[in-house]
Amino acid sequence: MQTAPVETMVTPPDGLQVAAWVRLAQAGDSAAYEHLYRAHVGRVFALCVRLSGDRTRAAELTQDVFVHAWRKLALLESEAAFATWLYRLAVNWVLMSMRQQRNRSKHESGSDVLELVEPVRGRRDDSAGARIDLERAIAELPSQARVVFVLHDVEGYRHEDIANHMNIAVGTSKAQLHRARRLLREVLDR
């Protein structure tokens, strides 16, 4: 596998379908798994960046997700559901990592306050377009608001699922989404 995420999708060679790659990878074919990696690494990396707010950390998380997926691939029952399974695994992995980091921070500082991510600041680059502005704005959100926003508005999770994953109340999820949207509007209107 590669060490840095590739942002492009790879088309299966010779008409080989993703389900066939999954079956081969489940049988231990590392080349087939590399094809799966290349086909999905861009989206997994983008998800990790949005959830973590840190490209360096996201690269580490992406690698961790694919290592974990390789170990758990035999448990996947439906080859057709590989992408859904992989993205859910990625979300769970990032949230678990964030929880562990928060717990370490609480233990070290004795505080129960969520650690905020340092904002990514810089001059607005109009030539790069609105997408970069939005990515920067998402990165500036406080961690809990950012995670709820990405899971709900980008990935399509329901508030009940988000609350369950994050061990928060459904009302807290809704409040964090409202907060995230408000903060995004403020940042994008600067």
Secondary structure by P-SEA (a helix, b strand, c coil): cccccccccccccccccaaaaaaaaaaccaaaaaaaaaacaaaaaaaaaaaaccaaaaaaaaaaaaaaaaaaccccccccaaaaaaaaaaaaaaaaaaaaaaaaaaaacccccccccccccccccccccaaaaaaaaaaaccaaaaaaaaacccccccaaaaaaaacccaaaaaaaaaaaaaaaaaaaac
